[in-house]
Amino acid sequence: MSSRLTRAGSLTCGVLGALTLATPAEAAEGAWQGGARLGAAWLSDAGIGPSLEGYLRRGLGESLDLDLQVLASLHPFQGDSKSASGTAAADSSGNTPSGTPWGLGIVPGLTYRWDVLRVVPYVGAGIGFYSWHFYSTSVANDPASGGSAGNTAGKSSAQRALEGGLFGVSARLGLDYLLNRNVVLSVQASAHVVNAESVVRVPWIQIGIGAAHAWGW
């Protein structure tokens, strides 16, 4: 029995020692982290495209970070595209979207993390400013030209932005892997919710993987 207790005590000491040695690699109050992620994003009415994220974090406490993220995505192929030109089919109003849709978000927020050796899962939320742009060319009758509804010669075309600048909220879920005190691998998924035209919806979802540099321990 005493030998079993001795082995159990040795194992416990070994585990505590490993935890102690791993502690310096964990995030800490006052530490900074800056990095970037590449991935894919889904944008409402524009389909899936490549995305890029840049972020800067500041440790506010043992488990709480201030996290500023800048996200962008490009969508050359719309979901209902008929060709590789990025031009989609006409919508119910007879408008034909043209140009390449893109999105941009600036989202400060807070993240809460759990340090488990070198693996650090986290969740967070933020309030951000978003700008999504895809253009629709609409044809309208121009009375000054003497045209009619069936006469294209009397029609004029105009472009309008389907989405402009909006404020919204973001939820994020991620996982950091600390290679050492200064190099961090990261994967994150985020969803962005806005109130557009009195309708609450989730127009933007992103998933990215990347790396960061940490300093200020």
Buried (B, 14 or more C-beta within 10 A) or exposed (E): EEEEEEEEEEEEEEEEEEEEEBEEBBBBBEBBBBBBBEBEBBBBBBBBBBBBBBBBBBBBEEBBBBBBBBBBBBBBBBEEBEEEEBBBEEBEEEBBBBEBBBBBBBBBBEBEBEBEBBEBEBEBBBEBEBBBBBBBBBEEBBEEEEBEEEEEEBBEEEEEEBBEEBEBBBBBBBBBBBEEBEEBBBBBBBBBBBEBEEEEEEBBBBBBBBBBEBEEB
